[in-house]
Structures are given as structure tokens and as C-alpha cells.
Amino acid sequence: MYLTKEVKEEIFSKHGKSATDTGNSEGQIALFTFRINHLTEHLKNNRKDFNTERSLVKLVGKRRSLLDYLKKKDINRYRAIIKELGIRK
């Protein structure tokens, strides 16, 4: 399994407020980015895996909506998470 409890805690402690604060927008965006990167690598090797492709599109949409929410609420936090994760629009 690529996403263990320890990996999730590390992501949330690095990008969120704490390891147990899983509802933070920055932490969720970082988790979605990790999962998107993993699925992208999987699809490079398995290009006919359409279920994974659908999951990837759904994750990108969820991350996009969270980024839009964060942009509307606090533009400085939005810019910081974009720069930190290397996401571009």
C-alpha cells in the first residue's frame, strides 16, 4: 500500500497545522497532490486502466475545488501552498 498511516501523518504535519488536523485545506490539498502524482505514475505504465484514469480526474476536480475555496478565503495561504507543492494552474 502506497499510502500508509505514517505517510499521511507526515503529509499533514508538513503541510497542515498538525499531524492530527486532517481537515485543514492545505493538508488535504497536499494529500490529493500526493495521490495524483502516484496515479499519474501508474497510468504511465498502464495506459488502458480507465478506472484509475477516472479516479485521477475526480481527484483533480476535488483538489481544484479546494484550491478555489482557499483562493477565495485567503489568497496568501493559496499562493504559499501552490508554491510549496509546485502546482500551477
Protein Blocks (a to p, Z undefined) as FASTA:
>chain_A
ZZdfklmmmmmmmmmmblklmmbfklmmmmmmmmmmmmmmmmmmmmmlmklmmmmmmmmm
mmmmmmmmmmmmmmmlmmmmmmmnopaZZ
